[in-house]
Amino acid sequence: MGQPDGGWFDETPPKVIGASPADGAVNVNQKKINIYFDEFIKLDNPSEKVVVSPPQLEQPEIKGAGRRIQISLVDSLKANTTYTIDFSDAISDNNEGNPMGNYTYSFSTGAAIDTMEVSGHVLESENLEPVKGILVGLYADHADSAFRTKPMLRVSRTDSRGRFVIKGVAPGSYRIYALQDQDGDYKFSQKSEKIAFSHDIIVPSCKPDVRQDTTWVDSLHIKSIDQVDYIHFLPDNIVLRAFTEPLTDRFFLKAERQKANSFTLFFSYGDSILPQIKGLNFDAENAFLVEASEKKDTITYWLKDTALVNQDTLLMDITYRMTDSTGVLVNKTDSAQEILSKEPYAKRMKNMEKELAAWTKKQEKKKKKGEPYDSVMEVKPLDVQLSVSSQFDPDQNVIFSFPTPLAKVDTAAIHLYAKHDTLWYRAPMEFLPLENRKYELRGEWRPDIEYSLEVDSAAFEDIYGLASKPIKQGFKVNSLDTYGTLLVNITSLHDLPLIVQLLDAQDKMVKETKTVNGVAEFYYLKPQKYYMRLIVDRNNNGKWDTGNYDSDQQAEEVYYYPEAIECKAKWDLTESWDPLVRELSLQKPGAITKQKPDKEKKVKNQNVQRAAKLGIQYVPKM
């Protein structure tokens, strides 16, 4: 005896059996639309997946109800215009979730319906990642100002592969843009909106063509491969490179005093002229050591006087330059700014008393046991951080980092020794300042040689009188036999300044170099798998730069080598690369692409498996 198993599964996607107005209708003047299906349906996330074109400034109401979808357009209908409602893959049946596939409904308010399509991809300029969910729109107005002053004429939205298809396009010529629309006005109105633009004129066209359609019995067996006639719409290979403009508007964000000995001012953008501080309850004259970030948008003020460090509240006027409504930098003063220490003097004294009590108790225990003890509590030394590992690469250097600014650096107290055979010899070195509170020790690092870095006590002293303890660090430079070498010949673009980067499996840069005569050279490569990116450094500043629409400036071009490069020890590899050969949308290897395609919805084909268990042949309904 057993239980009935419920019969065959429903594996038939829903079908459209009618619509009001009819799909493809002309001379339509009503704003309420109903689409009818042969079974109950589900509508998945219509606010994101369903795109109405022309774009609707007032969000239309789209909902599934039983065997139909109801659409209510709020905006007034435009005369002689084709409307398309692209449902993408949002429609499936209610029982088994069988996807209907991409479906687009259309009608026209005029006497004819437009059927042209244009398609392509939107990619991040900086790393060629597919941009998901960004709007892509056409303008019949070719003026640059249209993107800022008029809403898009026809729109689509990219899928998880960065792919877009704009449907219902009338014959004519257009310019195309992409926009991450933050305020819903379908035009570029904020600098924070990601955009892409092209000066190419888009002229839609079509031609008859043939493609192969494969029908599968199941996931392993092909039922048939058919030649299918279809209309091929062009262009279908548009690539837009998206970027976000630098937010150059400058304004004051906040002031923080996390540590008692410093406070930091944060701005939205940097300025070559640093703020002016006027102390109201202290003398600001020569009171600070100023430390600015690389972009000068974060400025830290180190308090030189310990009496000022112990003052919990600093009251000051801060004068700085900010951007006014016309985009010009003007002076502004924030009066009587109160900056409170998050480490109050009383709290720090209490913590010091606890430390002293614990130390005293420990020394008393030693004294009772007859062990050596200290009569004076040792002053905490200056904390020095070294970035050096026991296994060292020949092209590395040792980085010193300090928690506070230094008042003294005694380079004579820094010693570097190299071991040759069994004897230690002094090795040449340089000790150079880098950015804020970082220093670099450079040496002539020789492969397969041991080194000893020895720093005498008090070699470093900060502005508060704390001195460093003696340091001794040993390390060995790896043998050349542990590395590989890669030479890359760039066969195009070599008349431009180029930066070539090697990347790891997380798309993070491992090494980079500038090309010389079209050749990029990489030495001391550890055996592993690498990926490669190229930046056209048009302004020759050594880094990738974003674009600017008003200046008609595209972001600097980026290309990816489409395959992984396997580097092995003691191997010298030479690769030739023409970055322009492969389409940009096909360049970035899938292994390092973070924006993965959404899982494609498919019919589950459960009846084939069930028939196999029953020992019978399943013939699907046609």
N, C-alpha and C positions, 0 to 999 in steps of 0.2 A: 504494500500500500504506500501511497505517496500523496503529495499535495500538487495541485495543478500549478504549472509554472507561469501562467499568464499569457502564453502565446508569443507570437513574434513581436519584436521590438519595432517601434515606429522609427524608421530611418529616412523618411521623406521630408525634405525641407519644406517650409511653408511656401505657397505660391500666391501671387497677386491674382485675384479674380475680378477686380474692378476698382474703379476710383471715381470720385466725384470732386472736382471735374476730372474727366478722363485723362490718363497719362498721355502727354503730347497734345492736349487740347489747345486750341487757339481762341483768341477773343474772350479770354476769361476776365471776369471783373469781380469775382468773389474771393474773400480772404480766408474762408473756412474750407479745409480740404479733408476728405476722408479716403483712406486707402483700405481696401477690403482683402482679406486673405481666406484661404480654404480651411484654416484651422486656427486654434488659439495661438497667439504669438506673445513673445516677450520683446521689450525694447530696452536695450542695455545702454544706460548712461547717455541719453539723447543730448544733454547740454554740452557734452564734449565731442561726441562722435558724429552728431548730425549737423551738417553745414548747409545753411540756406544762402543762395546767391541769386540776385545781388544781396550784399550784406544788410542785415536788419539792425537798425540802431535800437529799436525796441525789441527785446528778446521775445521770439515767437513761443507759443505754448505748443509743445509736442509731447504726446503721451499715447501709450498703447492701451487699448480697452477691448479685451476679448479678442475678437477676430478682425479688429480694425485698428488703424492708427489715425488719430485726430490731430490736425495741424491748424492752429489759429495764428495768422499773420497779423501783427499789430500795425506795422508801418503801412502807409498808403501805397497802393500798387502804382508802379511807374508805367506809363504808356509805352506800347510797342516794345516790350521787354520780355525776354525769356527768363523764367524763374526755374531754378533747379533746387531740389532738396535731396542732398546726398546722404544716405543713411549708412554708408560704409558697411561694416559688418555688424551693425547694432541689432539686426532682426534675427531672431531664431524662434523655433517652435517652443511651446510651453511645456511639453511633456519630456522630451529627450534632449532639448537644447540643440537640435539640428540647425546649423547656420544656413541662412538663406543665401549668403554671399553678398558681395557688394551690389547695392541697389540704389538707383537714382530715379526720382520722380521729377517730371518737368511739365511746365505749361507756359503759354505765352499770353500776354495781354494784347498782342497785336495779331495780324493776320498770318504770320509765319513764325515758326519756332527755330531757334538757332541751335545747331548740333555740333559745332566745332569743339575740339578739346586741345589743351596744351598740358604738358606734364614734365616732370623732372624731379630734382632732389634739392633739399636745403641742408647744408652742412655747416658745422661750426668752423669759422675761418682758422682758429688757432690750432685745432687738432683733428679736423675732418670728422668729428662725431656727427651722426645723423641728428637733426633737430626735430624732436617730436612735438606735434601740436601747435606749431607756429602757423599763422595765417600767411597765405600766399595770394596775392591779388594782382589784377590787371588794371591798367589805366589807358583809356583811349587818348587822354591828354598827355602828350609827350614832354611837357614842361617839367623841370625838376621841382618846381614849386607845388605841383599837384599832390605829391606824396605828403606834403605838410598841410595842405589847405582843403583837400577833397577826400571823401571816403572812397575806398576801393570800388571799382566798377563790378568786378566778378571775383569771387574768392573761393579758396579751398583751404584745407588744413592738412598738414603733413601727418603721415602715420609713423609708426615706430621705426621705420627704415629711413625716415626723412623724405619719403616719396609723396608727391602731391599730383592731383589731376584736377584741373579747372575745366568744368563742363559748361555747356550751353553758351559757348562763345560765338559771337557774330563775326562774319568776315570783316577784316580790317587790319589795322596795325596797332600794336600795343607796347607799352613798357610794363615790366614785371617787377614786383617788390615782395619781400617777406617782412612780416611785422609781428612781434610778440606784443600784441595789443593789450595794454594794461588798463586803459580807461574806456574801452568799448566804443571808440569813435571811428575805428577803421582807417586811421591816418596817423602819421608819425608826429606825435605831439609832445613826447617826453624823451629826454636823453637816456633815461633808464630802460627804454624799450629796445629790445634786440631787433636789429634790422638787417636786411640784405637788399642790394639794388644792382641793377645792370643797365648799361646804356644800349644794349642790343635791342633792336626793334623786333618784336615778335609778330610774325604774320602767320596765323593759323592756316593749315591746309590739310588735305587728306588724299588718300589714294587707296585703291583696292589692293589687298595683300592676302597672303596665306600663312597660317600658322599650324603647328602640330598640337593637337589635343590628345592627351593620354588618359584613358579610362582604366581604372584599377579594379580588379576583383577584390583584392584585399591589399594590405600594406606590402606584400611581397610579389604579387602576381598581377601582370598587366593583362587587361582584357582586350584592349585595342588601342591603336594609334591612328588617329584620323586627321586628314588634311581639311582644315576649316577655312573657308573664305571669311574675311572680315574687312572692315574699314580701318585703315591705319591712319591715325591722326598725328599730325606733326606741328611743331617740334615736340619730341618726347624725351629729349635729353638735356633739358635746361638744368644748369647747376648754379645755385645761388649760395654764396659764402656769407654766412651771418656773423655779425659782430655787435658788440655793445660799445657805444662811444664812451670815451673817458668822461666821468662826471666832474667837470672842471669848476662848477659853481662852488665857491668857497664860503663856508660858514663855520662857526664855532659849535662843536658837538658837546664837549663836556671837559671838566677838570677832575682829576683823581689824585689822591695822595695815599696810595696803598702802603707805602713805607714812610716812616717818619722822616727819613733823610732826603726825600725827593717828592716832587709832584709833577704831573704830566698833563699837558694840554693837547686835546684831540680836535683836529679840524677835518672837514670833509675833503679838502684838497690842499696841496702844499703851496708855499709861497716863498720866493727868494728872500723876502724881508721877514725876519722873525718878529714875533710879538714883543711889545715893550711892557715891562712890569713896573708898576709904581706901588711900593709898599705903603700901606696905611697904618699898620701897627708894627712895622719893622722897617729897617733901612735896607732897601733893595740894591743899593750901590755896591757892586762887587760882591754880592751875596750868593751868586749862583755859578755853577759850572753847567753850561747849556749843552745839551746833547740832542741833535735833531736826527730823525729817520732819513732814509735815502730820499724819499719823496717830500720831506719837510712838512708832512701832514701830522706828525706826532712829535712834540717837543717836550723833552724831559729836563727839569731843572733840579740839579743836585745842590742841596744846601751845604755851603762850605762850613758855616759856623755851627758848632754843636749846640750852642745856646738856642739857635734858631731851629735846630732839629728837635729840641725838647719843647718847642712852642707848639701846642696842639692846634691852634687856629691861626691861619695866615690870611689877613685881610688885604686885598689889593685891587687896583684898577688894571685891567688888561686891555691894551690897545693893539689892534690887529687890523689887517685888511680883509674885507669880505666883498662878495659879489653883490652888486645892487640889481635892480630890476632890469637894467639895460645890459647887464653882463660885464660891467666895469668894476674893477677893484677900488673900493673906497675905504677910508679909515673908519673904524668903529671902536668905541670904548665901552666895555662892560664894567660898570662902576661897582665898587664895594663887593667884589667877588670873595666869598668866604670859602676857604679850602681847609677842610678838617682832616686831621690825621686819623687813619683807621688803626693806627697803633698808638693810642694815647700814652703820654708820659707816665701816668700813674700805672697803667697796665704793664708797661715795659719794666718799670721799677719793681713791681710785684713779681714779675717773672724772674728778674735778676735776683731778688731776695730768695726765691725758691731754689734757684740754681746754687746760690751761695750756701744756703742751709744744707742742701744735699751734699755739696762738696765738703763742707765742714764735718758733717756726720761721717762721711767716708774717711776723712783724714783721722778723725778721732778713733775709729775702729782700727785703722792701721797702727796708730800710736799705742793703743792698748795691747795689740798683738806683738809689739816690738818691731813692726815692719817700718821701713823708710816711709816718711810722709812729707808732704809739702807744707810749708808754713805760709806761703802766699799763693793765692789762686792765680793760675796762669791765665793771661789775657788770650782771648780767642784769636787765632791767627787769621790772616787774610785767606779766603778760600780761592784756590787756583784750580781751574778745570783744564785738563789737557785732552785734546782729541788725537789720540795716537793708540794704535793697536799693536800687539806683539808681532803681527805679520803686516809688513808695511809695503806699499807699492812705490816704485821708483819715482812716480810723478806726483806723489802726495807731499804735503808739508804738515808740520805740527802746528796746531792752533791752540793758543792760550786764551782763555776767557775769564773775565773778572766780574764780580758782582757789583763793584763800585768803581768810579773813575780812579785812575792811578795818579799819584803825585810824583812818584819816583820809579824809574826803571834803571837798574844797574846791569847793563849788558855785560860788564866784566865778570859778573857773578854767574853768568850762564855759560856752561861748558858742554861741548859735544865731543864725544870720543868715538872712534871707529876701531874695530878689532881686525887686525891683519895678522894671519897665522895665530900666534898666541899672545901677541902684544897689542896694547891699546895706544892709539895715537890721537892727537887732537885733530878734529875734522873741521873744515871751513864751514861757516854758517853766517846767516843774516837774521836779525830780529827786527821785524818791521811792523808798524801799526796798521791795522785794517780799519773796519768801521767800529762803531761804538764799543769800547771796552774789549776789543778783540785784537790779538797780535798774532803774527805768523813767524814761525822759525823755519827758514829755508836752508836746505843743505844740499851738498852734492851727493845724493843718495846713490850708492853703488849696489848693484844686485848681489845677493848672497853674502852681504856683509852685516855683522852685528854692530849696533850703535848703543851708546849709553848717554842719555841726556841727564845732566846733573846741574841743579840750580842751588846756589848757596842760600842760606837763610837771609831774610830781609832783602832779597833781590828786588822785590816789588813792595811798594808801600802805597796805600790809598790815601785819599784826601783827608781821612779821619785818623790817620796814624797807624792803622793796622798793617802789620808786616807779614810777609809770607814765610812759611816754614821751608826747610830744605826739601828738595824734590830730587828723586832719582828714578828714572824710567828707562828700562831697556827694551829694545825692539830690534827686529831683523828685517832687512829688505829682502823680499822674495827673489828667488833665482829667475833668470830670464826664461828658463825652461818651463815655468809655470804659466807663461803668458802666450797669447797669440797677437797677430798684427793684421789690421784690415786697411786696405787702400781702396778708395772708391773714386772711380772716374765718372764725373758728371758730364754727360755727352750733350747736354743742352743747358741753356741759361748760364753758361760759364763766363759770359761777359758781364754778369751781375755779381754783386757781393752776396755770397751764399754762406749760410751756417748749416752744418750737418750735425745732427744729434743721434747718438745711440741711445735706445730706450730699453727698459726692462719689460717684463711681462705685465706690469701694471701701467704701462705707458708713461713711466717716469724717466726723466733724463738721467743717464749714467755718465756719459761723456759727450763733449761737443767740441767742434773745431771749425775754423773758417777754411774755406777752400783756397788753394793757391793754384792758379792756372787750371781750375776745374777739377782739382784733386783734393780729396779729404783724406787725411792720414790719422789713423788711430793706433796707438801703441799701448802695450801693457794691458791687454784685454784679458780678463779672467775667462776661463773656459765656461761658456754658457750660451744660451740662445738670446740674440739681440734683435731688436727691430730698429728701423731707421726713419728719421724725419728730416726734411730739408726746409729751411726758411729762406725766402728771398729777402735779404736784409737791405731793402732799397735805400734807407737813410744811413746805412752803415754804422748803426749805433750798438751793434752786438746783441740785439734782442728783438723779439717779435713785437710789432706795434699794431694796434687796432686802427680802425678807420674813422672817418668823419664825413657825414653826409653833406653838410653845408660847404665843406672844402672840396667836395667831389673826390674824396680820398678813400680808396678801398683799403681794407686791412691787408697787411703784407701776406703774400701767397705762401701757403704751406703745402708740402707734398709728402706722401708716405711711400717708402719702398714696400711693394705689395707682399713680400714674403719675409719669413724669419731668416736670420743669418746665424748659422751655427759656428761658433768660434771654439777652436780646440787649442790646447797647449802645444807650443812649438810649431804652429801652423801660421803661414803667411797667406792671407786671402786677398784677392784682387777682384773687385766687382765693378761692372759697368752699369750705369743707371741713367736712363733718359726719363725724367719725371713727367714729361708731357705725353708719353706714349699711351698710358692707360687712362681711362676716364677717371675724373676725380672722385666720383661716387663709388668707384670700385677699388680704390687704392688702399685704404686702411685695412690691415689684416683683421679678420674677425676675432682673433684671439685676444687682441688688445682693445677692441671696440667695447666701450662700456654701455652704450645705448643698444641693448640687444633687441632684436625684433620680437614683437609680441607673439605668443604662441598662436599659430593659425588654427581657427576653429574648423573642425572637420566632422563629418558624419562618422559615428563610432564603429559602424559595420559589425555590430554585435550579433546579427543574425547569421553571419558566416560562421562565427565561432560556435553558435548554438547548434547549427545544422551539422557541423563536424562532430560535435558530441553525440548527436542523435544518429549519426551514420547516414545522413541523407544529404542530398544536394539542395542548396538554397538558390533559388532563381529570383533576383530582385525584381520588383515591379518597375515597369517602364513608364 
